[in-house]
Amino acid sequence: MIIKQKIMRNVSLTAHPQGCKLFVKEQIKYLEENINPKQKELFPKKVLVLGGSTGYGLGSRMVAAINGGAATINVSFEREPSSNKVATPGYYNTIAFEQEAHKRSLYAKSIFGDAFSDEVKEQVATLIKDDLGQVDLVVYSLASPLRIDPKTKETYRSVIKPIGKNFEALSVDTATGIVEKAVIEPADEMQSSETIKVMGGEDWILWIEYLKERNLLADGVKSVAYSYIGPEITYPVYREGTIGKAKEHLEKSAHQIDKMLKELDGEAYVSINKALVTRASSVIPVVPLYIAILYKVMKEKNIHEESTQQMLRLFNDRLYATSKVPTDSENRIRVDDWEMQEDVQKEVLRRWNLQKEGSTIIEADLDGFKKEYDNIHGFGYSEIDYDKDVDPTII
């Protein structure tokens, strides 16, 4: 079939197998060019990544494997391909990465399923026990619109909304580049609590408890989950909104998990990461405009990072840099430090104030935003003929 990109309401409905394969190869090439032999010895050797098929999760898996030589297991919920239907980009990314890992004699396996379920936890536990014995790093990078509680079977759905009152701010139509006003109605109390159930730290705690009870966590194990804070202009829809409350719960959960791991001489952290183009961030109103401006500023200052680059810095300079992981006053790792530099944020705010509703976005990198979004779905590569008939089941 001929696979074209189809976008509806800023969401790509398709992914290209050969493009995703090229995307993964590009990331691996960058990592292999930046291997530090001394650092390699400090990296984990048996890694479980929950949500390791795209974004920060995929970046974490690749860094652990390529730069540390780690055996890796990924858990993610994917739509697999058929003869007339494409898979999710996460499926293609995973298959492409595992092909490359196996070429390098690295252990790499995946379980596709609902990571919130007891059934998948059991499958993962069996795989770790049979193949690896224990794991010394657990990365929690799940992003989902819903969660079925494994005990009650009740379904919870997450929403991205402000709390308390309407939020009005500028955003951008990424297809046209026209700046427009976004108006988002507030969440009710139930929506807010359900978002915490889906995106908070409850499931992260359950995973660590499950693995610990079965003696599948190695001495000195570390666990890390990912969060975001961002600037004040995005606070109402992010940090002070439903998703922000869920992330606050995630950060509190890290303290609980850290205590659980102490008897194994282990540690748990939340890493506050940089704003990036992801399948999720592209649909959060206001955020695409902020990211497009941020990218332009950070590229001009030569401090821009994409997900794989940021994960390499996280591993090199934070998680496995010294015997003591550098954190802020709330024990959070901060790799959003370059984004939140005073000079960066001051310039972003100046450019934000130049934007006018109904006009084309200015002094921003919308092309870079769109290219990155296209690439993570396997599109936008000049090396690929997108008019060519391809089998969506082969990568």
C-alpha positions as CSV (number, residue, x, y, z in Angstrom):
1,M,0.0,0.0,0.0
2,I,1.0,3.6,-0.4
3,I,1.3,5.2,3.0
4,K,0.7,9.0,3.2
5,Q,0.6,11.1,6.3
6,K,-2.9,11.8,7.5
7,I,-3.3,14.4,10.2
8,M,-6.6,15.2,12.0
9,R,-6.7,17.9,14.7
10,N,-2.9,17.9,15.0
11,V,-2.8,14.1,15.4
12,S,-1.0,11.9,12.8
13,L,-3.2,8.9,12.1
14,T,-0.5,7.1,10.1
15,A,3.1,6.0,10.4
16,H,5.6,4.9,7.7
17,P,7.6,1.7,8.5
18,Q,10.7,2.7,6.5
19,G,10.6,6.2,7.8
20,C,10.4,5.0,11.4
21,K,13.3,2.7,10.7
22,L,15.4,5.6,9.4
23,F,14.4,7.7,12.4
24,V,15.7,5.0,14.8
25,K,18.9,4.5,12.8
26,E,19.6,8.3,12.9
27,Q,19.2,8.2,16.7
28,I,21.5,5.2,17.0
29,K,24.1,6.9,14.8
30,Y,24.2,9.9,17.1
31,L,24.5,7.8,20.2
32,E,27.3,5.7,18.7
33,E,29.2,8.9,17.8
34,N,28.9,9.9,21.5
35,I,29.9,6.8,23.4
36,N,32.0,7.5,26.4
37,P,33.9,4.2,27.3
38,K,34.5,5.3,30.9
39,Q,30.8,6.2,31.3
40,K,29.7,2.9,29.8
41,E,31.0,1.0,32.9
42,L,28.7,3.1,35.1
43,F,25.5,2.5,33.1
44,P,22.9,-0.1,34.0
45,K,23.1,-3.5,32.4
46,K,19.6,-4.9,32.7
47,V,16.8,-2.3,32.0
48,L,13.0,-2.4,32.0
49,V,11.4,0.5,30.1
50,L,7.7,1.0,30.7
51,G,6.6,3.0,27.6
52,G,9.8,2.5,25.6
53,S,8.5,2.8,22.1
54,T,8.5,6.6,21.5
55,G,9.8,9.9,23.0
56,Y,11.7,9.8,26.2
57,G,11.1,6.1,26.8
58,L,12.5,5.1,23.5
59,G,15.4,7.5,24.0
60,S,16.1,5.9,27.4
61,R,16.1,2.5,26.0
62,M,18.5,3.4,23.1
63,V,20.9,5.2,25.4
64,A,21.0,2.3,27.9
65,A,21.6,-0.2,25.1
66,I,23.8,1.6,22.7
67,N,25.9,3.6,25.1
68,G,25.8,1.2,28.0
69,G,25.5,-2.2,26.4
70,A,22.4,-3.0,28.4
71,A,19.9,-5.8,27.9
72,T,16.5,-4.0,27.5
73,I,12.8,-5.0,27.9
74,N,10.1,-2.6,26.6
75,V,6.5,-2.6,27.5
76,S,4.1,-0.6,25.4
77,F,0.6,-0.7,24.0
78,E,0.8,-0.8,20.2
79,R,-1.5,-1.4,17.2
80,E,0.3,-4.0,15.1
81,P,0.1,-3.8,11.3
82,S,-2.0,-5.9,8.8
83,S,-1.8,-6.2,5.1
84,N,-4.0,-3.1,4.6
85,K,-3.4,-1.1,7.9
86,V,-0.4,0.6,9.3
87,A,0.9,0.1,12.8
88,T,1.5,2.7,15.4
89,P,4.9,4.5,15.2
90,G,5.8,2.9,18.5
91,Y,5.5,-0.6,16.9
92,Y,7.7,0.3,14.0
93,N,10.2,2.1,16.2
94,T,10.4,-1.0,18.5
95,I,10.9,-3.5,15.7
96,A,13.5,-1.3,14.1
97,F,15.4,-0.7,17.3
98,E,15.4,-4.4,18.2
99,Q,16.7,-5.3,14.8
100,E,19.6,-2.9,15.3
101,A,20.1,-4.2,18.8
102,H,20.3,-7.8,17.7
103,K,22.9,-6.8,15.0
104,R,25.0,-5.6,17.9
105,S,24.5,-8.8,19.9
106,L,22.4,-6.9,22.4
107,Y,19.4,-8.5,24.2
108,A,16.2,-6.6,23.4
109,K,12.6,-7.9,23.7
110,S,9.2,-6.3,24.0
111,I,5.8,-7.1,25.4
112,F,2.9,-5.3,23.6
113,G,0.0,-4.9,25.9
114,D,-1.7,-2.9,28.6
115,A,1.1,-2.0,31.1
116,F,-1.6,-1.1,33.7
117,S,-2.8,-4.7,33.8
118,D,-1.8,-7.5,36.2
119,E,-1.5,-9.8,33.2
120,V,1.2,-7.8,31.6
121,K,3.0,-7.3,34.9
122,E,3.0,-11.1,35.2
123,Q,4.4,-11.6,31.7
124,V,7.1,-9.1,32.3
125,A,8.1,-10.7,35.6
126,T,8.4,-14.1,33.9
127,L,10.5,-12.6,31.2
128,I,12.8,-10.9,33.6
129,K,13.1,-14.0,35.8
130,D,13.8,-16.4,32.8
131,D,16.1,-14.1,30.8
132,L,17.7,-11.5,33.0
133,G,17.3,-12.6,36.6
134,Q,16.9,-9.0,37.8
135,V,16.9,-5.5,36.5
136,D,19.0,-2.6,37.7
137,L,17.0,0.3,36.1
138,V,13.2,0.7,35.8
139,V,12.2,3.6,33.5
140,Y,8.5,4.7,33.9
141,S,7.5,6.6,30.8
142,L,3.9,5.7,30.2
143,A,1.5,8.2,28.5
144,S,-2.0,7.0,28.0
145,P,-5.5,8.6,27.6
146,L,-7.1,5.9,29.8
147,R,-6.3,3.3,32.5
148,I,-8.3,0.3,33.6
149,D,-7.7,-0.3,37.3
150,P,-6.4,-3.8,37.6
151,K,-8.3,-4.5,40.9
152,T,-11.7,-2.8,40.3
153,K,-11.7,-2.9,36.5
154,E,-13.0,0.6,36.5
155,T,-11.9,2.8,33.5
156,Y,-10.4,6.2,34.2
157,R,-9.8,8.8,31.4
158,S,-7.3,11.6,31.4
159,V,-8.0,15.1,30.1
160,I,-5.8,18.1,29.5
161,K,-7.7,21.0,31.0
162,P,-7.2,23.9,33.3
163,I,-8.7,23.8,36.8
164,G,-11.1,26.4,38.2
165,K,-11.8,28.6,35.3
166,N,-11.6,29.0,31.5
167,F,-8.1,29.4,30.1
168,E,-7.6,31.7,27.1
169,A,-4.2,32.2,25.4
170,L,-2.6,32.2,22.0
171,S,-1.8,29.0,20.2
172,V,-0.9,28.1,16.6
173,D,-2.4,26.0,13.9
174,T,0.6,23.9,13.0
175,A,-0.8,23.2,9.5
176,T,-1.3,26.8,8.5
177,G,1.1,28.6,10.8
178,I,-1.7,31.0,11.8
179,V,-1.8,32.2,15.4
180,E,-5.2,31.7,17.0
181,K,-6.8,32.0,20.3
182,A,-7.4,28.9,22.3
183,V,-10.2,28.8,24.9
184,I,-10.2,25.7,27.1
185,E,-13.0,25.0,29.6
186,P,-12.0,23.9,33.1
187,A,-12.1,20.3,34.2
188,D,-14.6,19.2,36.8
189,E,-13.5,17.5,40.0
190,M,-14.0,14.0,38.6
191,Q,-12.0,14.7,35.5
192,S,-9.1,16.0,37.6
193,S,-9.1,13.0,39.9
194,E,-9.3,10.6,36.9
195,T,-6.4,12.3,35.2
196,I,-4.3,11.7,38.4
197,K,-5.4,8.0,38.4
198,V,-4.1,7.7,34.8
199,M,-1.1,9.9,34.7
200,G,-0.1,10.0,38.4
201,G,2.3,7.7,40.2
202,E,-0.1,5.0,41.4
203,D,0.8,2.5,38.7
204,W,4.5,3.3,39.0
205,I,4.3,2.3,42.7
206,L,2.4,-0.9,41.8
207,W,5.1,-1.9,39.3
208,I,7.9,-1.4,41.8
209,E,6.0,-3.3,44.5
210,Y,5.3,-6.1,42.1
211,L,8.9,-6.5,41.0
212,K,10.3,-6.0,44.5
213,E,8.1,-8.7,46.0
214,R,9.3,-11.2,43.4
215,N,13.0,-10.3,44.0
216,L,13.4,-9.0,40.4
217,L,15.1,-5.7,41.4
218,A,18.9,-5.8,41.7
219,D,20.8,-4.3,44.6
220,G,21.5,-0.7,43.8
221,V,18.5,-0.5,41.4
222,K,17.3,2.9,40.2
223,S,14.0,4.0,38.9
224,V,13.1,7.2,37.1
225,A,9.9,8.7,35.8
226,Y,9.5,11.7,33.6
227,S,7.7,15.0,34.2
228,Y,7.6,18.6,33.0
229,I,7.2,22.0,34.6
230,G,7.7,24.6,32.0
231,P,7.2,28.4,32.0
232,E,4.4,30.4,33.6
233,I,2.7,31.1,30.3
234,T,1.8,27.4,30.1
235,Y,1.0,26.9,33.8
236,P,-2.8,27.2,33.5
237,V,-3.1,24.4,31.0
238,Y,-0.1,22.3,32.2
239,R,1.5,22.7,35.6
240,E,-1.6,24.1,37.3
241,G,-4.0,22.1,35.2
242,T,-5.1,18.5,35.3
243,I,-2.0,17.0,33.9
244,G,0.1,19.2,36.2
245,K,-1.7,17.8,39.2
246,A,-1.1,14.3,37.9
247,K,2.6,15.1,37.6
248,E,2.7,16.4,41.2
249,H,1.3,13.0,42.3
250,L,4.0,11.3,40.2
251,E,6.7,13.4,42.0
252,K,5.2,12.5,45.4
253,S,5.2,8.9,44.4
254,A,8.9,9.1,43.7
255,H,9.5,9.8,47.4
256,Q,7.5,6.7,48.4
257,I,9.3,4.5,45.9
258,D,12.6,5.8,47.0
259,K,11.9,4.6,50.5
260,M,10.8,1.2,49.2
261,L,14.1,0.8,47.4
262,K,16.3,1.9,50.3
263,E,16.7,-1.7,51.6
264,L,18.1,-2.6,48.2
265,D,20.4,0.4,48.4
266,G,18.3,1.7,45.5
267,E,16.9,5.1,44.5
268,A,13.9,6.6,42.7
269,Y,13.7,10.0,40.9
270,V,11.5,12.1,38.8
271,S,13.4,13.8,36.0
272,I,12.0,17.2,34.9
273,N,12.6,17.3,31.1
274,K,12.6,19.8,28.4
275,A,9.6,20.7,26.2
276,L,9.7,18.5,23.1
277,V,7.6,17.7,20.1
278,T,5.7,14.4,20.9
279,R,2.5,12.8,19.9
280,A,1.0,14.2,23.1
281,S,2.5,17.7,23.2
282,S,1.3,18.6,19.7
283,V,-2.4,18.4,20.8
284,I,-2.1,20.5,24.0
285,P,-3.4,24.0,23.2
286,V,-0.8,26.8,23.6
287,V,2.1,24.3,23.9
288,P,2.9,24.1,20.1
289,L,3.3,27.9,19.9
290,Y,5.6,27.9,23.0
291,I,7.7,25.0,21.6
292,A,8.1,26.6,18.2
293,I,9.4,29.8,19.8
294,L,11.5,27.9,22.3
295,Y,13.1,25.8,19.5
296,K,14.1,28.9,17.6
297,V,15.7,30.5,20.7
298,M,17.5,27.4,21.8
299,K,18.8,26.6,18.4
300,E,20.2,30.1,18.1
301,K,22.0,29.6,21.4
302,N,23.2,26.2,20.3
303,I,21.6,24.4,23.2
304,H,18.7,22.6,21.6
305,E,18.2,18.9,22.3
306,E,15.8,16.4,21.0
307,S,14.6,13.4,23.1
308,T,17.5,11.1,22.5
309,Q,20.1,13.8,23.1
310,Q,18.4,14.8,26.3
311,M,18.3,11.2,27.6
312,L,22.0,10.8,26.9
313,R,22.7,13.9,29.0
314,L,20.4,12.6,31.7
315,F,22.3,9.3,31.9
316,N,25.8,10.8,31.5
317,D,25.5,13.9,33.7
318,R,22.8,13.0,36.2
319,L,21.7,9.4,36.8
320,Y,25.1,7.8,36.3
321,A,27.5,10.7,36.7
322,T,28.7,10.3,40.3
323,S,27.8,8.3,43.4
324,K,25.3,11.0,44.3
325,V,22.7,12.1,41.7
326,P,22.5,15.9,41.5
327,T,18.9,17.0,42.3
328,D,17.0,20.2,43.2
329,S,15.5,20.9,46.7
330,E,12.6,18.5,46.0
331,N,14.9,15.6,45.0
332,R,14.0,16.1,41.3
333,I,16.5,15.7,38.5
334,R,16.5,18.9,36.3
335,V,17.4,18.4,32.7
336,D,15.1,21.3,31.8
337,D,17.9,23.5,33.0
338,W,18.8,24.8,29.6
339,E,15.2,25.5,28.7
340,M,14.6,27.4,31.9
341,Q,17.7,29.6,31.7
342,E,16.8,33.2,32.4
343,D,18.1,34.4,29.1
344,V,16.2,31.7,27.2
345,Q,12.9,32.4,28.9
346,K,13.3,36.2,28.7
347,E,13.7,35.9,24.9
348,V,10.9,33.4,24.6
349,L,8.6,35.8,26.4
350,R,9.6,38.7,24.2
351,R,8.8,36.7,21.1
352,W,5.6,35.4,22.6
353,N,4.4,39.0,23.0
354,L,5.0,39.7,19.3
355,Q,2.5,37.1,18.2
356,K,-0.9,38.4,16.9
357,E,-4.1,36.5,16.6
358,G,-5.0,35.9,13.0
359,S,-1.4,36.5,11.8
360,T,1.4,34.1,10.8
361,I,3.7,33.0,13.5
362,I,6.9,35.0,13.6
363,E,10.4,34.6,15.1
364,A,9.7,30.9,15.7
365,D,10.8,27.6,14.3
366,L,7.5,26.1,13.2
367,D,9.3,24.3,10.3
368,G,11.5,22.6,12.9
369,F,8.4,21.7,15.0
370,K,6.7,20.2,12.0
371,K,9.8,18.3,10.8
372,E,10.3,16.7,14.2
373,Y,6.6,15.8,14.4
374,D,6.8,14.3,10.9
375,N,10.0,12.4,11.6
376,I,8.7,10.7,14.8
377,H,6.0,9.2,12.6
378,G,8.4,8.2,9.8
379,F,7.6,11.1,7.4
380,G,9.5,14.0,6.0
381,Y,12.6,12.1,4.9
382,S,14.0,13.0,1.5
383,E,15.6,9.6,1.2
384,I,12.2,7.9,1.2
385,D,9.8,7.8,-1.8
386,Y,6.4,8.2,-0.2
387,D,4.7,7.4,-3.4
388,K,6.2,3.9,-3.5
389,D,4.0,0.9,-2.6
390,V,5.2,-0.7,0.6
391,D,4.1,-3.6,2.8
392,P,3.1,-2.2,6.2
393,T,3.9,-5.5,7.9
394,I,7.6,-5.4,6.8
395,I,10.2,-3.1,8.4
